[in-house]
Amino acid sequence: MKTDVLVVGSGIAGCAAALAAAREGADVLVVTKATEPEDANTDWAQGGIAVTQSAPDAFADDIRRASDDTADPAAVDVLVSNAREAVEDVLLDTLGVEFDTAGDDFDLAREAGHSNRRILHVDASTGKYVLRPFLEHLSERDGVRIIDDATVLDLVTDEGTVRGATVLTGDGVEPVFAGATVLATGGIGACYGRSTNPPGATGDGVAMAALAGATISDMQYVQFHPTAYDPETDPSADDAAHSFLVSEAVRGEGAVLRDGDGRRFMPDVHEDAELAPRDVVARAVARARDRTGRVVLDVSDIDFRAEFPDLADLCDDRGVELDAGIPVAPSEHFLCGGIAVDERGRSSLDRLFAAGECARTGVHGANRLASTSLLEGLVWGTRAGETAAARGRGDATAVEHVPPRDSDPALPDAFADAKFDRLGETMDEFAGVERTPDGLETARARLRRLKGEVDAYARTRVSRSLYELRNACISSLLVARAAESAPPAGCHSLSESEVIASADD
C-alpha cells in the first residue's frame, strides 16, 4: 500500500495533520488503533482550548511562567501567534463547534496559571465536541482514507529516511509506504497505574521514533494533574470505582482544596492558591494526602451541578457525596517531552513528522499551562500536515522491508495485563509526582528487567498487546533515564541506543 502522507493517530493532532495535508492536495491515509472516538486522548479532554485575546503577550507570559521559564520562546510565539487563526479556521468555520456562550459572546473560562479568561469550552467535555465532528468531516472528505482498529508496529526506514510504517490489521501485517509520515499517537498514560489517559496511551509514537533513531527530548517532564477522582480514599466508593479527571475549570470557578482535617491548604503554598500552576498544586495535594490521609475538592461555594453537569453525572455514577467534597489525588496527565520537532513538526529523521502529545515542541517546557494541549495539537498538527504534504506528495517509495517474525503461539491476554500492572506500580512509586535518585535507580533496574522479558517474547510474536507493552517499557525507560540524568531544568535528549544499553546493563 502507498500514500503521499501517512498519519498515525486520530486525535486532534492527527486529524489536523490529515486535514491540512488533504487541503494541499496530498493523498492521506490515517491509521489508528482507535475503534471509537473515546479511544483517543482528545475525546477525554475536559477543560477547553485557550485562545489568544487582545493581549497576546499576556498569554505568552502565562505559558512561560507555568513552565518555570523552561519553555522555548520561539515555540511559544508559534503557538500564540497561530492560535486564533487555527481555532477560527478549523474549529469554528470548518467544523462548526458550538462552544458555550454567554449572551452574544463566548463564555470564556479561566483555569490555573491563566491571568485572565481565555478558554473556549463546551461544558467540561470539550474534547468530544471537537473530535467527533472532526472525524466525521474527515470520513467524508475526498483524499482521506481512515483505517481503524489497526496497530502500527514499527517505522520503515531506509538509510536514515522514514519511508512509512508496518501495520497490523485483521488481515495481517503489511507495509504502508509513504512520502511522509506524521506521528500523532498521544501520550504515555498507560505507563502509570493512575492516569487520566485512555488505556491505549502506551507511548507508541515515542518508542517507534526512538527505535528508528529519532531524537527524543525532555522525557523527564511528565505532568501530573492535581485533581483526579480518588476512589482509594472515598468511603462511598465500591471496589469497581474508577478514577476520572475533575477539570481545572472547577477550581477556576471557585472550588477549593481541603486536606483530611478540613483545612484549606493552597493559600499557604502559593499566592495563586488553587489556581497556581499544575506542578505546584499536584505536589501540594500529594503531600497533604500523605500527611492527612485524603484531599477533597470542596465545591460547596459553586453551583456545581449547573456549571458542570457532565462531571456531576460522573460523581453520581460513583456515589460521590458532593456535600463532603470530591476526593482527589494527582494522576499522570500529560507528557511535555517526546519526539523533538521544529516549528513545522519536522523530527530529526527525514520525512518523519510528529505533532500532539507525542511531540516535544518546546512550548510547554517542564510544565504545561492548562488548556493548551488541544491548541498545540491543532497548531502543530496543521503545520506538520502542510509541510508533510509538500515533502511527500507523489513521492511514496517502496523499499526492501523485512516483516516481524510471528512464529510462536500467541500469549494469553493475562500476560500483558500482568506486565502492565508491574510497570504501573513501578512508575507510580518511583517516577511519579516526587522523585529521588535512589527511587529512580530502582525504577530503572526494574524497567530493564521488564523490558528484557518483553523483548524475549516480542522477537517471535506479533500482537497489539505485546507491541504496546514494548512501547510502554521503552517510554518508561526514557522517562526514568531522563529524570535520573537531567538537571532540574532544561533539555535532555536520549537516543534509543542509550535505552537499549541501559536495558542490557
C-alpha positions in Angstrom: 0.0 0.0 0.0 1.2 3.5 -0.8 0.2 7.0 0.2 1.5 10.5 0.0 1.1 11.2 3.7 0.6 8.6 6.4 -0.8 9.9 9.7 -0.6 7.6 12.7 -3.3 8.5 15.3 -6.7 10.1 15.2 -6.8 12.7 18.0 -6.9 16.4 17.3 -3.2 16.5 16.1 -3.7 13.6 13.7 -7.0 15.0 12.4 -5.4 18.4 11.9 -2.5 17.0 10.1 -4.7 14.9 7.8 -7.0 17.9 7.0 -4.0 20.2 6.3 -2.3 17.6 4.1 -5.5 17.0 2.1 -6.1 20.7 1.6 -2.6 20.8 0.0 -3.7 18.1 -2.5 -2.0 15.1 -0.9 -3.4 11.6 -0.7 -3.7 10.9 3.0 -4.0 7.7 4.9 -4.9 7.8 8.6 -4.1 4.7 10.6 -5.4 4.5 14.1 -5.7 1.9 16.9 -9.0 3.5 17.9 -12.3 2.0 17.1 -14.3 4.7 18.9 -13.6 8.4 19.5 -13.1 7.8 23.2 -10.1 5.7 22.5 -8.2 8.9 21.8 -6.8 11.3 24.5 -8.6 14.2 22.7 -12.0 12.8 23.4 -11.2 12.8 27.2 -10.2 16.5 27.3 -12.4 18.4 29.6 -11.4 22.0 30.2 -11.2 23.6 26.8 -8.9 25.3 24.3 -7.1 28.5 25.1 -7.3 31.3 22.5 -5.3 34.4 22.0 -7.2 37.5 23.1 -6.4 41.2 22.6 -3.2 40.8 24.8 -1.1 38.0 23.2 1.9 38.9 25.4 -0.1 38.0 28.5 -0.9 34.6 27.1 2.8 34.0 26.2 3.8 35.2 29.7 1.4 32.7 31.3 2.8 29.8 29.3 6.4 30.7 30.2 5.5 31.3 33.9 3.7 27.9 34.1 6.8 26.2 32.6 9.1 27.9 35.2 10.8 29.7 32.4 11.8 26.4 30.6 9.5 26.9 27.6 11.2 27.6 24.2 10.3 31.3 23.5 10.2 30.6 19.7 7.8 27.7 20.2 5.6 29.8 22.5 5.5 32.5 19.8 4.4 30.0 17.2 1.5 28.8 19.4 0.3 32.2 20.5 0.6 33.8 17.1 -1.3 31.0 15.3 -3.9 30.2 18.0 -6.7 32.4 16.9 -6.4 31.7 13.2 -6.3 27.9 13.7 -9.3 27.9 16.0 -11.4 30.1 13.8 -10.4 28.3 10.5 -10.7 24.7 11.7 -12.9 24.5 14.8 -15.4 27.3 14.0 -15.6 27.7 10.2 -14.8 24.1 9.1 -16.3 22.0 11.9 -18.8 24.4 13.4 -18.0 23.5 17.0 -20.7 25.2 19.2 -18.7 26.4 22.2 -20.6 27.7 25.2 -21.8 31.2 25.0 -22.9 33.9 27.5 -25.3 36.2 25.6 -23.8 37.1 22.2 -20.2 36.3 23.3 -18.3 33.1 24.0 -18.4 32.0 27.7 -14.6 32.2 28.3 -13.4 30.3 31.3 -10.3 30.7 33.4 -8.1 27.9 34.7 -5.0 27.5 36.8 -2.0 29.5 35.6 -4.0 31.9 33.4 -4.1 35.6 34.2 -7.5 36.1 32.6 -10.4 34.3 31.0 -9.4 33.0 27.5 -10.6 29.4 27.3 -13.3 28.2 24.9 -15.2 25.2 26.2 -18.3 23.0 25.9 -19.4 22.3 29.4 -16.5 20.3 30.9 -16.3 17.8 28.0 -14.8 20.0 25.2 -12.7 17.2 23.7 -15.5 15.0 22.5 -17.3 18.0 21.0 -14.2 18.8 18.9 -13.0 15.3 18.0 -16.3 13.7 16.9 -17.2 16.3 14.2 -13.5 16.3 13.1 -13.6 12.6 12.5 -16.9 12.8 10.7 -15.6 15.6 8.5 -12.5 13.6 7.5 -14.5 10.5 6.8 -16.5 12.4 4.2 -13.6 14.3 2.7 -12.0 13.3 -0.7 -8.4 12.3 -0.5 -8.5 11.0 3.1 -8.8 7.3 4.0 -9.1 6.1 7.6 -8.1 2.6 8.7 -9.2 2.0 12.3 -8.5 -0.9 14.7 -5.0 -1.1 13.2 -1.7 -1.2 15.0 1.4 0.4 13.7 4.3 -1.8 14.7 7.4 0.0 13.5 8.6 2.7 11.2 10.0 1.6 7.8 13.4 3.2 7.3 15.9 3.3 4.5 19.4 4.9 5.2 18.1 7.2 7.8 14.9 8.2 5.9 11.5 7.2 7.1 9.5 5.6 4.2 6.3 4.6 6.0 5.4 2.0 8.6 4.5 -1.6 9.2 0.8 -2.0 10.1 -1.1 -4.9 11.7 -4.7 -5.2 10.8 -7.3 -8.0 10.9 -5.9 -9.2 7.5 -2.3 -9.5 8.8 0.9 -7.4 8.6 1.8 -5.3 5.7 4.0 -2.2 5.0 2.5 1.1 4.1 5.0 3.2 2.1 4.5 6.9 2.4 6.2 10.1 1.0 6.0 11.5 4.6 4.8 10.1 7.9 3.2 12.1 10.8 3.2 10.5 14.2 0.3 11.8 16.4 -0.1 8.9 18.8 -0.8 10.7 22.1 0.8 10.2 25.5 2.2 7.6 27.9 -0.6 7.3 30.5 -0.7 3.5 30.3 2.9 3.5 31.7 1.4 4.6 35.1 -1.1 2.9 37.3 -3.0 6.1 37.9 -3.6 8.2 34.8 -6.2 10.5 33.3 -5.5 9.0 29.8 -7.3 6.2 28.0 -5.8 2.7 28.1 -4.3 2.9 24.6 -1.9 5.7 25.6 1.1 3.4 25.5 3.8 5.7 24.2 3.7 4.1 20.7 5.0 7.1 18.7 7.8 8.0 21.1 9.0 4.4 21.2 8.8 3.8 17.5 10.6 7.0 16.7 13.3 6.2 19.3 13.8 2.8 17.8 14.2 4.4 14.3 16.9 6.7 15.7 15.0 10.0 16.1 16.0 12.5 18.8 13.8 12.2 21.9 13.9 15.1 24.4 12.6 16.2 27.8 11.1 12.9 28.8 11.6 13.7 32.4 8.8 16.4 32.1 5.7 14.3 32.9 2.8 16.4 34.1 0.5 15.2 36.8 -3.0 16.6 37.1 -3.7 17.5 40.7 -7.4 16.7 40.8 -8.4 13.2 39.5 -11.1 11.5 41.5 -9.5 9.3 44.2 -11.6 6.2 44.9 -8.9 4.9 47.3 -9.8 7.5 49.9 -13.5 7.7 49.1 -15.6 5.9 51.8 -18.5 5.8 49.4 -16.6 4.1 46.5 -17.0 0.4 45.8 -14.2 -1.8 44.6 -15.1 -1.3 41.0 -15.0 2.5 41.1 -12.6 4.1 38.6 -10.9 7.5 38.5 -11.8 10.4 36.3 -10.4 13.9 35.8 -12.0 16.7 37.7 -11.5 19.6 35.3 -9.3 22.6 36.4 -12.2 24.8 35.4 -14.0 23.7 38.6 -11.2 25.4 40.6 -11.4 28.3 38.1 -15.0 28.9 39.2 -14.2 28.9 42.9 -13.8 25.3 44.2 -11.1 24.9 46.9 -8.9 22.1 48.1 -9.1 20.8 51.7 -7.0 18.2 53.5 -8.2 15.4 55.6 -8.5 17.7 58.6 -10.8 20.1 56.6 -8.2 22.8 56.3 -7.7 24.7 53.0 -4.0 24.5 52.4 -3.2 26.0 49.0 -3.1 29.7 50.2 -0.1 28.7 52.3 1.6 27.1 49.3 1.3 29.7 46.5 -0.1 33.2 46.1 -2.5 32.0 43.4 -3.8 29.2 45.8 -5.8 26.7 43.8 -5.0 28.5 40.6 -1.3 28.0 40.9 0.5 26.1 38.1 -0.3 22.4 37.9 3.0 21.1 39.2 2.7 23.3 42.3 -0.8 22.2 43.1 -0.1 18.5 42.3 2.9 18.4 44.7 0.8 20.2 47.4 -2.1 17.7 47.0 0.3 14.7 47.2 1.9 16.0 50.4 -1.4 16.9 52.0 -2.8 13.5 51.1 0.2 11.7 52.6 0.0 13.9 55.7 -3.7 13.7 56.5 -4.9 10.7 54.6 -7.1 12.4 51.9 -7.7 15.6 50.0 -11.1 16.7 48.7 -12.2 19.4 46.3 -14.8 21.4 48.1 -17.5 22.5 45.5 -20.0 23.9 48.1 -19.5 27.5 47.1 -20.3 27.0 43.4 -23.4 25.7 41.6 -21.5 22.6 40.6 -24.5 20.7 39.0 -25.5 23.7 36.9 -21.9 24.7 35.8 -20.5 21.1 35.3 -23.4 18.7 34.6 -21.2 16.1 32.9 -18.9 16.0 35.9 -21.8 15.9 38.3 -23.1 12.8 36.4 -19.7 11.1 36.8 -19.8 11.8 40.5 -23.3 10.5 40.8 -22.4 7.3 38.9 -19.7 6.6 41.5 -21.8 7.6 44.5 -19.7 10.6 45.4 -21.3 12.7 48.2 -20.8 16.2 46.8 -21.6 17.8 50.2 -18.5 16.1 51.6 -16.3 17.2 48.7 -14.8 15.2 45.8 -11.9 13.0 46.9 -8.9 13.8 44.6 -5.3 12.8 44.0 -2.6 13.6 41.4 -2.6 11.4 38.3 -0.3 11.2 35.3 -1.8 13.5 32.8 0.4 14.8 30.0 3.9 14.2 28.5 5.6 17.5 27.9 8.6 15.8 26.3 8.7 13.4 23.4 9.9 13.3 19.8 11.9 16.5 19.3 10.4 18.6 16.4 10.8 22.1 15.0 8.2 24.7 14.3 6.8 22.7 11.4 6.7 19.4 13.2 9.8 18.0 11.5 11.8 15.5 13.5 15.5 14.7 13.3 14.7 12.0 10.7 14.0 12.9 7.1 10.3 12.6 6.2 9.2 11.9 9.8 7.0 14.5 11.5 5.3 14.5 14.9 2.5 16.5 16.5 0.4 16.5 19.6 1.4 14.9 22.9 4.0 12.5 21.4 5.9 15.5 20.1 8.3 17.7 22.1 7.7 21.2 20.5 9.3 23.0 23.5 6.2 25.1 24.0 5.4 23.6 27.4 8.9 23.3 28.9 8.8 21.5 32.2 5.1 22.1 32.9 2.1 22.6 30.6 -0.3 25.5 31.1 -3.9 24.4 31.3 -6.0 24.1 28.1 -3.0 24.4 25.8 -2.9 20.7 24.7 -5.7 20.8 22.2 -4.4 24.1 20.9 -0.8 22.7 20.5 -2.2 19.6 18.7 -4.3 21.8 16.4 -1.5 24.3 15.6 1.4 21.8 15.2 -0.8 19.2 13.5 -1.8 21.7 10.9 1.7 22.9 10.3 3.1 19.3 10.2 0.4 18.3 7.7 1.1 21.2 5.4 4.8 20.5 5.4 4.5 16.7 5.1 2.3 17.2 2.0 4.9 19.4 0.4 7.6 16.8 1.2 5.7 13.7 0.4 3.2 14.4 -2.4 3.8 12.0 -5.2 6.9 10.6 -3.6 5.9 7.3 -1.8 8.8 4.9 -2.5 8.7 1.1 -1.8 11.9 -0.1 -0.1 13.1 -3.5 0.9 11.3 -4.5 4.1 11.6 -7.4 6.4 8.4 -8.0 8.3 8.5 -9.0 12.0 8.5 -12.7 12.9 5.3 -14.3 14.1 6.3 -17.9 14.6 5.4 -18.8 18.1 1.9 -19.3 19.7 0.1 -16.2 20.9 0.3 -15.3 24.5 -2.7 -15.1 26.8 -4.2 -11.7 27.4 -3.3 -12.1 31.1 0.4 -11.9 30.1 0.3 -8.3 29.0 -2.1 -7.3 31.8 0.3 -8.6 34.5 3.3 -6.9 32.9 1.4 -3.6 32.7 0.4 -3.9 36.3 4.1 -4.2 37.2 5.0 -1.3 35.0 2.4 0.9 36.5 3.3 0.1 40.1 7.0 0.9 39.4 6.3 4.2 37.6 3.7 5.4 40.2 6.1 4.6 43.1 9.4 5.8 41.8 8.7 8.1 38.8 5.6 9.9 39.9 5.0 13.4 41.3 8.1 13.4 43.5 11.2 11.5 42.7 14.5 10.7 44.4 17.8 9.5 42.9 17.5 6.2 44.8 14.0 5.7 43.6 14.8 6.4 40.0 17.7 3.9 40.2 15.3 1.3 41.5 12.8 2.1 38.7 15.5 1.8 36.1 16.6 -1.6 37.3 13.0 -2.9 37.4 12.2 -1.5 34.0 15.4 -3.0 32.5 14.3 -6.5 33.7 10.7 -6.0 32.5 11.8 -4.8 29.1 14.2 -7.8 28.7 11.3 -10.1 29.5 9.0 -8.4 26.9 11.7 -8.4 24.2 12.2 -12.1 24.6 8.6 -12.7 23.6 8.3 -9.9 21.0 11.1 -11.4 18.9 8.9 -14.2 17.7 5.3 -12.9 18.2 3.2 -10.2 16.7 0.3 -8.8 18.6 -1.1 -5.4 19.5 -0.8 -6.0 23.3 2.8 -7.2 23.1 3.9 -4.2 20.9 2.0 -1.8 23.2 3.8 -3.3 26.2 7.2 -3.0 24.4 6.4 0.7 23.6 5.4 1.4 27.1 8.5 -0.2 28.5 10.7 1.9 26.2 8.9 5.1 27.0 9.1 4.4 30.7 12.8 3.8 30.5 13.2 7.1 28.6 11.4 8.8 31.5 13.5 7.2 34.2 16.8 7.8 32.4 16.0 11.4 31.6 14.8 12.1 35.2 17.9 10.5 36.6 20.3 12.2 34.3 18.9 15.7 33.7 19.3 18.8 35.8 16.2 20.3 37.4 15.5 22.5 34.3 16.5 22.4 30.6 16.5 19.8 27.9 17.9 16.3 27.9 17.9 14.2 24.8 18.2 10.4 24.6 18.7 8.1 21.7 17.2 4.6 21.6 20.7 3.2 21.7 21.1 4.5 25.3 17.8 2.9 26.3 18.9 -0.5 24.8 22.3 -0.1 26.6 20.6 0.6 29.9 18.3 -2.4 29.5 21.3 -4.7 28.9 23.4 -3.4 31.9 
